[in-house]
């Protein structure tokens, strides 16, 4: 790691450990600034760029009002907002993106551009935003700064009527809760009754898992009836292409079960005038698959028999910033986690910096690697295999919702990580 990158992360660590408290009412209005970005670059390289496409303003802020200048996890990308007058850091958030996944994938296209959208609170006065993209070696690939003038007449103000919606679960006010919007993908207007039923099943599934069940009063789930012209979603391997609300499709990066959408701006357009922080998209299909991207969205199929467990798994990605704990004997995606770098996700480790992970939850007598045959004896250990590879990456438990569909729950380490994420975002009552 070169000195410039080391300095960046030293500064980040200093901000994360700072004791200063940013007062929301001092710096921000009760409104949301939506920033649409374009991430563009070349495959299998660090040649990429970040550009601002548009700014939008909506009338209320549904995000956190605590821990404004802190991060819960590092992520693959970072947004830092600073007050232009004082230079003080007043807001931070982290994320991952489909674009960054594509950067490490085998692809036939030399360059691509992807839509990305992030929500930040609207500052009361001029501010600037630094947005950084990191590669899987934790090095900065792109770093862009742009200024925010809250009085800018070109910040779009939408006055459209919100799409039909209903609350599936309401734990409390927007101020005190994490607001999750559930969108319909591939449902025609005539199929919206089915969508609302599926949305209820998704919420029930999430709340049946800890720590979500114990934190029911900290979540709101609103189902938004975003209509599609065609029923179902696109399945490229079958030659089926549908006209749907968000143009989602299977076979992302040629992985048949990987279901994503690149039309992120359409997703956020569908939520105009509706308070939200996190997004779940339900696809009207019996095909198996899904995808979850931290601080972007969960997208999963609603008619497959494993829907209930898959939506929880994907929400573990998009909300909880958890990594996949499964692995392939063939070594698929071996570039995702370099073995000399500690992953930022809290539920896998290369043991480069294991003290920062779940070492405190392990007994002194736990063997390394911990074997599957000893899982009942060691509910938390170092089980080799995770992050798509069999060797060098370790997971905390033999079975977990982040590993497979048969595990009954999240493992203790994932539960702690999820609880920490909830506590980070919600004002304690």
C-alpha positions as CSV (number, residue, x, y, z in Angstrom):
1,X,0.0,0.0,0.0
2,X,1.5,3.3,-1.0
3,X,1.9,6.3,1.3
4,X,-1.0,8.3,-0.3
5,X,-3.5,5.4,0.2
6,X,-2.2,4.8,3.8
7,X,-2.8,8.5,4.6
8,X,-6.3,8.3,3.2
9,X,-7.2,5.4,5.4
10,X,-5.4,6.8,8.4
11,X,-7.5,9.9,8.1
12,X,-10.6,7.7,7.8
13,X,-9.7,5.8,10.9
14,X,-9.2,9.1,12.7
15,X,-12.7,10.2,11.7
16,X,-14.2,6.9,12.8
17,X,-12.7,7.2,16.2
18,X,-13.4,10.8,16.8
19,X,-15.6,11.8,19.7
20,X,-17.1,14.9,18.1
21,X,-20.9,14.9,17.6
22,X,-22.4,16.4,14.5
23,X,-25.7,18.2,15.3
24,X,-28.1,17.4,12.5
25,X,-30.2,20.6,13.0
26,X,-27.1,22.8,12.9
27,X,-26.0,21.6,9.4
28,X,-29.0,20.1,7.6
29,X,-32.6,20.7,6.5
30,X,-35.3,18.1,7.0
31,X,-35.0,17.1,3.3
32,X,-33.1,14.7,1.1
33,X,-30.5,15.3,-1.6
34,X,-30.5,12.5,-4.1
35,X,-27.3,12.3,-6.1
36,X,-27.3,10.4,-9.4
37,X,-23.8,9.2,-10.4
38,X,-22.3,7.5,-13.4
39,X,-19.5,5.0,-12.6
40,X,-17.5,4.2,-15.8
41,X,-14.4,2.3,-16.5
42,X,-12.5,-0.6,-18.0
43,X,-12.8,-4.2,-17.0
44,X,-10.0,-5.9,-15.1
45,X,-8.2,-2.6,-14.3
46,X,-8.3,0.4,-12.0
47,X,-9.1,2.7,-14.9
48,X,-12.5,4.2,-13.8
49,X,-14.2,7.6,-13.4
50,X,-17.1,9.0,-11.3
51,X,-19.4,11.7,-12.8
52,X,-22.4,13.5,-11.4
53,X,-25.5,13.1,-13.6
54,X,-28.2,15.0,-11.6
55,X,-29.3,16.2,-8.2
56,X,-32.8,15.9,-6.8
57,X,-34.4,17.3,-3.7
58,X,-37.3,15.7,-1.8
59,X,-39.2,17.2,1.1
60,X,-38.1,15.0,4.1
61,X,-35.0,13.1,5.3
62,X,-35.7,9.4,6.3
63,X,-32.0,8.6,7.0
64,X,-30.1,8.6,10.3
65,X,-29.7,11.7,12.4
66,X,-27.0,10.1,14.6
67,X,-23.5,9.1,13.9
68,X,-23.5,11.4,11.0
69,X,-19.7,11.7,10.7
70,X,-19.0,8.0,11.3
71,X,-19.2,4.7,9.3
72,X,-20.6,1.4,10.4
73,X,-18.3,-0.5,7.9
74,X,-15.8,0.6,5.3
75,X,-17.5,-0.7,2.2
76,X,-16.1,-0.5,-1.3
77,X,-17.0,3.1,-1.7
78,X,-17.1,6.2,0.5
79,X,-19.0,9.5,0.4
80,X,-17.9,12.3,2.7
81,X,-19.8,15.6,2.9
82,X,-17.9,18.6,4.4
83,X,-19.2,22.0,5.3
84,X,-17.6,24.4,2.8
85,X,-17.2,27.2,5.3
86,X,-15.6,25.3,8.2
87,X,-14.2,22.3,6.4
88,X,-15.8,20.1,9.0
89,X,-16.9,16.6,8.0
90,X,-20.7,16.6,8.6
91,X,-21.9,13.4,6.9
92,X,-20.4,10.0,5.8
93,X,-21.8,6.9,4.2
94,X,-20.3,3.8,2.6
95,X,-21.5,1.5,-0.1
96,X,-20.7,-1.2,-2.7
97,X,-21.8,-1.2,-6.3
98,X,-22.5,-3.5,-9.2
99,X,-19.9,-1.6,-11.2
100,X,-17.2,-2.5,-8.8
101,X,-18.2,-6.2,-9.0
102,X,-18.0,-6.0,-12.8
103,X,-14.5,-4.5,-12.5
104,X,-13.2,-7.8,-11.2
105,X,-15.3,-10.1,-13.4
106,X,-14.5,-11.6,-16.8
107,X,-16.5,-9.7,-19.3
108,X,-16.4,-9.3,-23.1
109,X,-17.0,-5.5,-23.0
110,X,-13.8,-3.4,-22.5
111,X,-15.6,-0.4,-20.9
112,X,-19.0,0.0,-19.2
113,X,-20.9,2.7,-17.4
114,X,-23.3,2.0,-14.5
115,X,-25.9,4.1,-12.8
116,X,-25.6,4.7,-9.1
117,X,-27.7,6.8,-6.7
118,X,-27.1,7.8,-3.1
119,X,-29.1,9.7,-0.6
120,X,-27.6,12.3,1.7
121,X,-29.3,14.9,4.0
122,X,-29.7,18.4,2.4
123,X,-27.1,20.8,3.8
124,X,-28.3,24.2,5.0
125,X,-25.4,26.0,3.3
126,X,-22.7,25.3,0.7
127,X,-20.9,22.0,1.1
128,X,-18.7,19.7,-0.9
129,X,-18.8,16.0,-1.4
130,X,-15.9,13.6,-2.0
131,X,-16.8,10.2,-3.4
132,X,-14.2,7.5,-3.6
133,X,-14.2,4.0,-5.2
134,X,-11.9,1.4,-3.8
135,X,-10.7,-1.8,-5.5
136,X,-10.5,-5.2,-3.7
137,X,-7.0,-4.3,-2.5
138,X,-8.5,-1.4,-0.6
139,X,-6.8,1.1,-2.9
140,X,-8.6,4.2,-4.3
141,X,-9.4,3.8,-7.9
142,X,-11.4,7.0,-8.4
143,X,-11.8,10.2,-6.3
144,X,-14.2,12.9,-7.3
145,X,-15.1,16.1,-5.5
146,X,-18.2,18.2,-6.3
147,X,-19.8,21.2,-4.7
148,X,-23.4,21.4,-3.3
149,X,-25.2,24.7,-3.3
150,X,-28.6,24.1,-1.6
151,X,-30.0,27.1,-3.5
152,X,-29.0,25.8,-6.9
153,X,-32.0,26.2,-9.2
154,X,-31.0,23.1,-11.2
155,X,-31.5,20.8,-8.3
156,X,-34.6,19.0,-9.4
157,X,-37.8,19.3,-7.3
158,X,-40.3,16.6,-8.1
159,X,-44.0,17.3,-7.6
160,X,-45.4,14.0,-8.9
161,X,-48.0,12.0,-7.0
162,X,-46.4,9.1,-5.3
163,X,-47.2,5.6,-6.6
164,X,-49.8,3.6,-4.7
165,X,-48.3,2.2,-1.5
166,X,-49.2,0.7,1.8
167,X,-47.3,0.1,5.0
168,X,-46.7,-3.6,5.7
169,X,-45.1,-3.0,9.1
170,X,-44.8,0.2,11.0
171,X,-42.5,0.2,14.0
172,X,-42.7,3.9,14.6
173,X,-41.9,7.3,13.2
174,X,-39.5,7.9,10.3
175,X,-37.2,9.8,12.7
176,X,-36.9,6.8,15.0
177,X,-37.0,3.9,12.5
178,X,-35.1,2.4,9.5
179,X,-37.4,2.9,6.5
180,X,-37.4,0.1,4.0
181,X,-39.2,0.4,0.7
182,X,-40.4,-2.8,-1.1
183,X,-40.9,-2.3,-4.9
184,X,-42.8,-4.4,-7.4
185,X,-40.8,-5.7,-10.5
186,X,-42.6,-7.6,-13.2
187,X,-46.1,-7.1,-11.7
188,X,-48.8,-5.7,-14.0
189,X,-51.4,-3.4,-12.5
190,X,-53.8,-6.4,-12.4
191,X,-51.2,-8.3,-10.3
192,X,-50.6,-5.8,-7.5
193,X,-52.8,-7.8,-5.0
194,X,-50.3,-10.6,-5.4
195,X,-47.4,-8.2,-4.9
196,X,-48.8,-7.0,-1.6
197,X,-49.1,-10.6,-0.4
198,X,-45.5,-11.3,-1.4
199,X,-44.3,-8.1,0.3
200,X,-46.0,-9.3,3.5
201,X,-44.2,-12.6,3.2
202,X,-40.9,-10.8,2.8
203,X,-41.4,-8.8,5.9
204,X,-42.5,-11.8,7.9
205,X,-39.4,-13.7,6.7
206,X,-37.1,-10.9,7.8
207,X,-38.7,-10.5,11.1
208,X,-38.6,-14.2,11.8
209,X,-34.8,-13.9,12.0
210,X,-32.7,-12.4,14.8
211,X,-31.8,-9.7,15.4
212,X,-34.6,-8.3,13.3
213,X,-37.4,-9.9,15.3
214,X,-36.1,-8.3,18.5
215,X,-35.9,-4.9,16.7
216,X,-39.4,-4.8,15.1
217,X,-40.1,-1.4,16.6
218,X,-37.0,0.0,14.8
219,X,-38.2,-0.8,11.2
220,X,-40.9,0.5,8.8
221,X,-41.6,-1.5,5.6
222,X,-43.7,0.2,2.9
223,X,-44.8,-1.7,-0.2
224,X,-44.8,0.4,-3.4
225,X,-46.9,-0.7,-6.4
226,X,-44.5,0.1,-9.2
227,X,-46.3,-1.3,-12.3
228,X,-44.7,-3.2,-15.3
229,X,-46.0,-3.5,-18.8
230,X,-45.2,-7.2,-18.9
231,X,-45.6,-9.9,-16.2
232,X,-42.4,-11.6,-15.1
233,X,-38.8,-10.6,-15.6
234,X,-36.1,-11.1,-18.3
235,X,-34.4,-14.5,-18.4
236,X,-31.6,-14.2,-21.0
237,X,-30.7,-17.9,-21.0
238,X,-34.2,-18.6,-22.2
239,X,-34.2,-15.8,-24.7
240,X,-37.0,-14.0,-22.7
241,X,-36.9,-10.3,-22.4
242,X,-39.6,-8.4,-20.7
243,X,-40.6,-4.7,-20.4
244,X,-40.6,-4.2,-16.7
245,X,-40.4,-1.3,-14.3
246,X,-36.7,-1.6,-13.6
247,X,-35.5,-3.8,-16.6
248,X,-34.0,-6.4,-14.2
249,X,-32.6,-9.6,-15.6
250,X,-31.0,-12.9,-14.6
251,X,-27.5,-14.0,-15.8
252,X,-25.7,-10.9,-14.5
253,X,-22.0,-11.5,-15.4
254,X,-23.3,-14.7,-17.1
255,X,-24.2,-16.2,-13.7
256,X,-27.7,-17.6,-14.4
257,X,-29.1,-17.1,-10.9
258,X,-27.7,-13.6,-10.4
259,X,-30.6,-11.2,-10.7
260,X,-29.9,-7.5,-10.8
261,X,-30.9,-4.2,-12.4
262,X,-28.7,-1.6,-13.8
263,X,-31.6,0.9,-14.0
264,X,-30.9,2.4,-10.6
265,X,-32.3,5.8,-11.4
266,X,-35.7,4.3,-12.3
267,X,-35.7,2.5,-9.0
268,X,-35.3,5.8,-7.1
269,X,-37.7,7.6,-9.4
270,X,-40.4,5.1,-8.3
271,X,-39.9,6.2,-4.7
272,X,-40.5,9.9,-5.2
273,X,-42.4,11.4,-2.3
274,X,-42.1,8.2,-0.2
275,X,-39.7,8.1,2.8
276,X,-37.0,5.4,2.4
277,X,-33.5,4.5,3.2
278,X,-33.1,0.9,2.0
279,X,-34.7,-0.9,-0.9
280,X,-36.0,-4.4,-1.5
281,X,-37.3,-5.3,-5.1
282,X,-39.5,-8.3,-5.5
283,X,-39.4,-10.0,-8.9
284,X,-42.6,-11.7,-10.1
285,X,-41.1,-15.0,-11.3
286,X,-40.7,-18.6,-10.2
287,X,-37.1,-18.7,-11.3
288,X,-34.5,-19.1,-8.6
289,X,-32.1,-16.2,-7.9
290,X,-31.5,-12.8,-6.5
291,X,-28.8,-10.3,-5.6
292,X,-28.0,-7.9,-2.8
293,X,-25.6,-4.9,-2.9
294,X,-24.7,-3.0,0.3
295,X,-26.5,0.3,0.5
296,X,-28.0,-0.2,-3.0
297,X,-30.8,-2.8,-3.1
298,X,-32.0,-6.3,-2.5
299,X,-33.6,-7.9,-5.6
300,X,-35.1,-11.4,-5.3
301,X,-37.7,-13.6,-6.8
302,X,-41.0,-13.8,-5.1
303,X,-42.5,-17.1,-6.4
304,X,-39.7,-19.6,-5.9
305,X,-40.1,-22.0,-3.0
306,X,-37.0,-20.6,-1.3
307,X,-38.2,-17.0,-1.5
308,X,-38.5,-16.6,2.3
309,X,-34.9,-17.5,3.0
310,X,-33.3,-15.9,-0.1
311,X,-34.9,-12.5,0.6
312,X,-33.4,-12.6,4.1
313,X,-30.0,-13.6,2.8
314,X,-30.0,-10.8,0.2
315,X,-31.1,-8.2,2.8
316,X,-28.1,-9.4,4.9
317,X,-26.0,-8.0,2.0
318,X,-27.9,-4.8,1.2
319,X,-28.7,-3.7,4.7
320,X,-26.2,-5.6,6.9
321,X,-23.1,-5.4,4.7
322,X,-22.5,-9.1,5.2
323,X,-20.4,-11.2,2.8
324,X,-21.4,-14.5,1.1
325,X,-20.0,-17.3,3.2
326,X,-20.4,-20.0,0.6
327,X,-17.6,-21.2,-1.6
328,X,-17.0,-23.1,-4.9
329,X,-14.7,-26.0,-5.2
330,X,-13.8,-24.7,-8.6
331,X,-12.5,-21.4,-7.2
332,X,-15.0,-19.2,-8.9
333,X,-14.5,-15.4,-8.3
334,X,-11.0,-16.0,-6.7
335,X,-10.1,-12.4,-7.4
336,X,-12.8,-11.0,-5.0
337,X,-10.8,-11.4,-1.8
338,X,-7.0,-11.2,-2.0
339,X,-5.6,-13.3,0.7
340,X,-3.1,-10.7,1.9
341,X,-5.9,-8.1,2.5
342,X,-8.5,-8.3,5.4
343,X,-12.0,-8.1,3.9
344,X,-14.1,-5.2,5.1
345,X,-17.2,-7.4,5.7
346,X,-17.6,-8.4,9.3
347,X,-18.4,-12.1,8.7
348,X,-15.4,-13.3,6.7
349,X,-11.7,-13.1,7.4
350,X,-8.3,-13.8,5.8
351,X,-6.8,-13.6,9.3
352,X,-4.7,-10.6,8.2
353,X,-6.5,-8.6,10.9
354,X,-8.6,-11.2,12.7
355,X,-8.6,-9.2,16.0
356,X,-11.0,-6.7,14.3
357,X,-13.4,-9.5,13.5
358,X,-14.9,-12.1,15.9
359,X,-11.8,-13.2,17.8
360,X,-13.4,-11.9,21.0
361,X,-16.3,-14.4,20.4
362,X,-14.1,-17.5,20.2
363,X,-12.9,-19.6,23.0
364,X,-9.2,-20.2,23.5
365,X,-9.5,-23.9,22.7
366,X,-11.1,-23.5,19.3
367,X,-9.0,-25.3,16.7
368,X,-7.9,-23.5,13.5
369,X,-9.2,-24.4,11.0
370,X,-12.4,-25.5,12.8
371,X,-13.9,-28.6,11.2
372,X,-17.5,-29.0,10.2
373,X,-17.7,-32.2,12.2
374,X,-17.1,-30.2,15.3
375,X,-19.7,-27.5,14.6
376,X,-21.9,-28.5,17.5
377,X,-19.0,-28.0,19.9
378,X,-17.8,-24.8,18.4
379,X,-20.7,-22.6,17.3
380,X,-18.2,-19.8,16.6
381,X,-14.9,-20.7,15.1
382,X,-12.7,-20.3,12.0
383,X,-14.3,-22.6,9.4
384,X,-12.3,-22.5,6.2
385,X,-14.2,-21.6,3.0
386,X,-16.1,-18.5,2.3
387,X,-16.1,-15.5,0.0
388,X,-16.5,-18.0,-3.0
389,X,-13.2,-19.8,-2.3
390,X,-12.2,-22.9,-0.4
391,X,-8.9,-21.9,1.0
392,X,-7.6,-18.8,2.8
393,X,-10.9,-17.2,3.6
394,X,-12.7,-18.2,6.8
395,X,-16.3,-17.9,8.0
396,X,-17.4,-17.8,11.6
397,X,-19.8,-20.8,11.7
398,X,-20.3,-24.0,9.7
399,X,-23.9,-23.1,8.9
400,X,-25.5,-19.6,8.5
401,X,-28.1,-17.8,6.5
402,X,-25.3,-16.1,4.7
403,X,-23.9,-19.5,3.6
404,X,-26.9,-21.5,2.5
405,X,-30.7,-21.8,2.4
406,X,-31.0,-24.7,4.9
407,X,-29.4,-22.9,7.9
408,X,-32.2,-21.9,10.3
409,X,-30.7,-18.5,11.2
410,X,-27.9,-16.1,11.0
411,X,-24.8,-17.3,12.9
412,X,-23.8,-15.4,16.2
413,X,-21.2,-13.3,14.4
414,X,-23.7,-12.2,11.7
415,X,-26.3,-11.5,14.3
416,X,-23.9,-9.2,16.2
417,X,-22.9,-7.4,12.9
418,X,-26.6,-6.8,12.1
419,X,-27.4,-5.6,15.6
420,X,-24.5,-3.1,15.4
421,X,-25.8,-1.9,12.0
422,X,-29.3,-1.4,13.5
423,X,-27.9,0.5,16.6
424,X,-25.7,2.7,14.3
425,X,-28.7,3.9,12.4
426,X,-31.4,4.3,15.0
427,X,-31.8,6.8,17.8
428,X,-31.8,4.8,21.0
429,X,-35.0,5.1,22.9
